């Protein structure tokens, strides 16, 4: 029998900083195969990128197929000397389990494996349907060789998910507060305004791009994109850097670079926002180069069986009905939403990516019970 706390500790003790594996996928595969899952190891590597381990595991051949998605890669620890406890020690102190990945999201992976174990043991030979796990090692990184490619492989193999629960940390302060039922989109832009370098004493011989950049950026940031809607906050544009590489005071630069990001709701698409950016810039000046990268479109999951199950199970275990939210950054749910209904629920994310990342041991037990309750209710009701 696998124990949630011990298994979380074992996973944390594999220092799987993106894109390293460090044995963590072997550990998970062994646990799942002991439960009867058929596991497919799916390493992917595009040219110019590092190899990433992924895993798709399934028990059962009938529908419905309930999938749990998550990741075993973690962000770097930074200065390890700044941690109170070994970031890869998985130590427990004062009721808290410490380590990189405790909250984001090895704890949730362990909780689902144990929930599946407990549910299957209770069902015996009476289980009808399928349980599956889609686990990547490339969520915290560029997300090139991870979930997106696993989904492509699944489509080629005829693997169909009916519903998917992503175990990202969704609760701001305490268990039960929040589930994620969608995510904002994200478009990154790099704007280069061109000019002609020259001496500041002879400005008529140069073309200073800085004043034009100021006007361009003002045109962008002074515009309200929208007022939001029932599930989404207003879209926001954030400047992240302005740089012309000028180290002296008597030279007009030849070009200047600005970068900005827009987090947008489902009123927009990446394409519509790129058009708005270009139209706005063109209204000021056209001597520029703009490159954009969409890291994920906004999406909203149907408020149906899955979200209702998460709400009921969470309220049953914690006494709190979770808010349905689309806040926060992006997650791999942005890929999964094209394959099936997806929602997110996991641990408290207050310390994720921080020094001394930790979770309450009690929260790990609660999450296991929530996941087990979801499985019980899901298969009891049918697809």
C-alpha positions in Angstrom: 0.0 0.0 0.0 1.3 3.4 -1.0 1.1 6.2 1.5 0.6 9.8 0.3 3.1 11.4 2.6 5.9 8.9 2.1 5.4 8.8 -1.7 5.5 12.6 -1.8 8.8 12.5 0.1 10.2 10.0 -2.3 9.2 12.1 -5.3 10.7 15.2 -3.8 14.0 13.4 -3.1 14.5 13.1 -6.9 15.9 16.5 -7.9 14.0 16.7 -11.2 14.7 20.3 -12.1 13.4 20.9 -15.7 14.3 19.0 -17.9 16.1 16.5 -15.6 14.4 13.2 -14.7 16.7 12.0 -11.9 14.7 8.8 -11.5 11.4 10.3 -10.6 9.6 8.8 -13.6 10.9 5.3 -12.8 9.5 5.8 -9.3 6.1 6.8 -10.5 6.0 4.1 -13.2 6.9 1.4 -10.6 4.1 2.5 -8.3 1.5 2.6 -11.1 2.5 -0.8 -12.6 2.1 -2.3 -9.1 -1.5 -1.0 -9.2 -2.1 -2.6 -12.6 -1.6 0.4 -14.9 0.0 0.0 -18.3 2.6 2.6 -18.6 4.0 4.2 -21.8 7.3 6.2 -21.4 7.3 9.0 -24.0 10.6 10.9 -24.2 10.5 13.7 -26.7 13.2 16.0 -28.0 13.0 18.6 -30.7 16.1 19.8 -32.4 17.8 22.5 -30.3 16.1 21.4 -27.1 16.8 18.9 -24.3 15.2 15.5 -24.0 12.2 15.3 -21.8 10.6 12.3 -20.1 6.8 12.0 -20.1 4.5 9.2 -19.1 1.0 8.1 -20.0 -0.5 5.3 -17.9 -3.9 3.7 -18.2 -5.8 1.1 -16.3 -8.9 -0.3 -18.1 -10.0 -0.4 -21.7 -13.6 0.8 -21.4 -15.1 4.2 -21.1 -15.4 6.6 -19.5 -11.7 7.5 -19.2 -10.9 9.8 -16.2 -7.5 11.3 -16.6 -5.3 13.0 -14.0 -2.7 15.4 -15.5 0.3 16.9 -13.9 4.1 17.3 -13.9 7.1 16.0 -12.0 9.6 18.7 -13.1 10.3 21.5 -10.7 11.9 24.9 -10.8 15.4 25.5 -9.6 15.9 26.0 -5.8 18.1 29.1 -6.2 20.6 29.4 -3.3 20.2 26.2 -1.4 21.9 27.8 1.6 18.9 30.1 1.9 16.6 27.1 2.6 15.9 26.1 6.2 15.8 22.5 5.2 17.3 20.5 2.4 15.2 21.4 -0.7 15.3 17.8 -1.9 15.1 16.2 1.6 11.4 15.9 1.9 11.6 16.6 5.6 8.6 17.1 7.9 8.7 19.8 10.6 5.8 21.1 12.7 3.2 19.4 10.5 4.6 20.7 7.2 6.4 18.7 4.5 9.3 20.8 3.0 10.9 20.5 -0.4 10.9 21.7 -4.0 7.8 20.4 -5.6 5.9 19.8 -2.4 3.2 22.2 -3.5 3.9 22.4 -7.3 3.1 19.6 -7.8 4.6 16.3 -6.6 2.2 16.3 -3.6 -0.8 16.3 -5.9 0.7 13.5 -8.1 1.2 11.4 -5.0 -2.3 12.2 -3.7 -3.9 11.0 -7.0 -1.9 7.8 -7.1 -3.0 6.9 -3.6 -6.6 8.0 -4.3 -6.6 5.7 -7.3 -5.1 2.9 -5.2 -7.8 3.3 -2.5 -10.6 3.5 -5.0 -9.5 0.5 -7.0 -9.0 -1.6 -3.8 -12.5 -0.7 -2.7 -13.9 -1.7 -6.1 -12.1 -5.0 -6.4 -13.1 -6.7 -9.6 -16.1 -4.4 -10.0 -14.4 -1.4 -11.6 -15.8 -0.4 -14.9 -14.2 2.3 -17.0 -10.6 3.6 -17.2 -8.2 5.6 -15.1 -5.3 7.3 -16.7 -2.4 9.7 -15.8 -0.7 12.1 -18.2 2.5 13.2 -16.5 5.1 15.5 -18.1 8.6 16.6 -17.2 8.3 19.9 -19.2 5.7 22.0 -17.5 8.0 24.4 -15.7 10.2 24.8 -18.8 9.4 25.8 -22.4 6.6 23.1 -22.7 7.8 22.1 -26.1 8.5 18.4 -25.4 5.8 17.8 -22.8 2.0 17.6 -22.6 1.4 19.0 -26.1 3.4 16.2 -27.7 1.8 13.5 -25.4 -1.6 14.6 -26.5 -0.5 14.3 -30.2 0.7 10.8 -29.4 -2.6 9.9 -27.7 -4.5 11.1 -30.7 -2.4 8.9 -33.0 -3.0 5.9 -30.7 -6.8 6.5 -30.4 -6.5 7.3 -26.7 -9.6 9.3 -25.7 -10.0 11.2 -22.4 -13.6 12.0 -21.3 -12.6 14.3 -18.5 -9.3 15.5 -17.1 -8.3 16.9 -13.7 -5.1 18.8 -13.5 -3.5 18.8 -10.1 -1.9 22.3 -10.1 -1.9 24.2 -6.8 -5.1 26.2 -7.0 -5.9 27.3 -3.5 -4.5 30.7 -2.4 -4.5 30.3 1.4 -6.2 27.1 2.6 -7.7 23.9 1.1 -11.1 24.2 -0.5 -10.9 27.9 -1.6 -10.6 27.7 -5.3 -10.6 25.5 -8.4 -9.6 26.7 -11.9 -12.2 26.4 -14.6 -10.2 28.2 -17.3 -7.1 30.3 -17.8 -6.2 33.7 -19.3 -4.3 33.8 -22.6 -0.8 35.2 -22.8 0.9 37.0 -25.7 4.4 38.3 -25.4 5.6 41.1 -27.7 9.1 42.4 -28.6 9.0 45.9 -30.2 12.1 47.4 -31.9 11.8 51.0 -32.9 14.4 51.9 -35.5 16.2 55.2 -35.8 19.6 56.7 -36.7 22.5 56.9 -34.3 24.1 60.3 -33.8 25.6 63.0 -31.5 23.3 64.6 -29.0 24.7 68.0 -30.1 23.5 67.5 -33.6 20.1 65.9 -33.2 19.1 67.0 -36.8 21.7 64.6 -38.1 20.1 61.7 -36.2 16.7 60.1 -35.8 16.0 59.4 -32.1 13.7 56.4 -31.7 13.1 57.0 -28.0 10.4 59.7 -28.3 8.6 57.6 -30.9 8.7 54.6 -28.6 7.3 56.7 -25.7 4.3 57.7 -27.9 3.8 54.1 -29.1 3.8 52.7 -25.6 1.5 55.4 -24.3 -0.9 54.6 -27.1 -0.9 51.0 -26.0 -1.1 51.3 -22.2 -3.6 54.2 -22.2 -6.2 52.0 -23.9 -8.5 49.8 -21.8 -8.8 46.4 -23.5 -12.0 45.4 -21.8 -13.9 45.3 -18.5 -13.8 41.5 -18.0 -16.8 39.2 -17.6 -18.4 36.8 -15.2 -15.4 34.5 -15.0 -12.5 36.6 -16.2 -10.8 39.8 -14.8 -10.1 42.6 -17.3 -7.3 42.0 -19.7 -4.0 43.7 -18.7 -0.9 44.9 -20.6 2.3 45.0 -18.6 5.6 46.5 -19.8 8.5 44.3 -18.8 11.6 46.1 -20.2 12.8 49.0 -22.2 16.4 49.0 -23.4 18.6 50.7 -25.9 22.0 49.5 -24.7 23.2 53.0 -24.3 25.9 53.4 -21.7 26.8 57.1 -22.4 24.9 60.4 -22.3 26.0 62.0 -25.5 24.9 59.5 -28.1 21.4 59.2 -29.6 20.7 55.5 -29.9 20.0 53.9 -33.3 17.2 51.7 -32.0 15.4 50.9 -28.8 13.7 47.6 -27.7 10.6 47.3 -25.5 9.0 44.1 -24.3 5.5 43.7 -22.9 3.0 41.0 -22.1 -0.8 40.9 -22.3 -2.8 38.5 -20.2 -6.2 38.3 -21.8 -9.6 36.9 -21.3 -11.9 35.0 -23.7 -13.1 38.3 -25.2 -10.0 38.2 -27.3 -7.7 35.9 -29.2 -4.0 36.1 -29.7 -4.6 37.0 -33.4 -7.0 39.8 -32.6 -4.7 41.3 -30.0 -1.7 41.2 -32.4 -3.8 43.1 -34.9 -4.8 45.6 -32.3 -1.1 46.1 -31.3 0.0 46.6 -34.9 -2.9 49.0 -35.7 -2.1 51.0 -32.6 1.6 51.2 -33.4 0.9 52.1 -37.0 -1.2 55.0 -35.9 1.9 56.5 -34.3 4.7 55.4 -36.6 5.6 52.5 -38.9 9.4 52.4 -38.6 9.4 49.4 -36.2 9.7 45.6 -36.0 7.3 43.6 -33.9 7.5 40.0 -33.0 4.9 38.2 -30.9 4.7 34.8 -29.2 1.4 33.4 -27.9 2.2 31.0 -25.0 -1.5 30.0 -24.6 -5.0 31.1 -25.7 -7.6 31.9 -23.1 -10.2 29.2 -22.5 -13.2 28.5 -20.4 -14.2 24.9 -19.5 -17.9 23.9 -19.5 -19.5 24.1 -16.1 -20.6 20.5 -16.1 -20.1 17.2 -14.4 -16.4 17.6 -13.6 -16.6 21.0 -12.0 -19.7 20.0 -10.0 -17.9 16.8 -8.8 -14.9 18.9 -7.7 -17.1 21.3 -5.8 -19.1 18.6 -4.0 -16.1 16.5 -3.1 -14.1 19.5 -1.8 -17.0 20.8 0.3 -17.6 17.3 1.7 -13.9 17.0 2.8 -13.1 20.6 3.8 -16.5 22.1 4.5 -15.7 24.8 1.9 -17.2 25.1 -1.6 -14.4 26.3 -3.9 -14.7 29.5 -6.0 -14.6 28.9 -9.7 -11.7 31.0 -11.0 -9.6 31.7 -14.1 -6.9 33.7 -12.2 -3.1 33.0 -12.2 -0.7 32.1 -15.0 -0.9 29.5 -17.6 -0.9 25.7 -17.1 -0.9 22.6 -19.3 -4.7 22.7 -19.2 -4.4 25.2 -22.1 -3.4 22.2 -24.2 -5.8 19.6 -22.7 -8.8 21.8 -23.3 -8.7 21.0 -27.0 -9.1 17.2 -26.2 -11.7 17.1 -23.4 -13.3 19.0 -20.5 -10.6 20.0 -18.1 -10.5 21.6 -14.7 -7.8 22.1 -12.0 -7.7 21.5 -8.3 -4.7 20.9 -6.1 -2.9 22.1 -3.0 -2.3 25.5 -1.5 0.1 27.4 -3.7 1.3 30.0 -1.2 4.9 28.8 -1.2 5.3 27.4 -4.8 8.5 28.5 -6.5 9.7 30.1 -3.2 12.5 29.2 -0.8 11.2 26.7 1.8 8.4 25.5 -0.4 6.1 23.4 1.8 2.6 22.0 2.3 0.7 20.9 5.4 0.8 17.2 5.9 -2.9 17.4 6.7 -3.6 19.1 3.3 -2.0 16.2 1.5 -4.3 13.8 3.3 -7.3 16.1 2.5 -6.4 16.2 -1.2 -6.2 12.4 -1.3 -9.7 12.2 0.1 -11.0 14.8 -2.3 -9.5 13.0 -5.3 -10.9 9.6 -4.0 -14.3 11.1 -3.5 -14.2 12.5 -7.1 -13.4 9.1 -8.5 -16.1 7.4 -6.5 -18.8 9.9 -7.6 -17.5 10.0 -11.2 -17.8 6.3 -11.9 -20.9 5.9 -9.8 -22.7 8.4 -12.1 -21.2 7.1 -15.4 -19.9 9.2 -18.2 
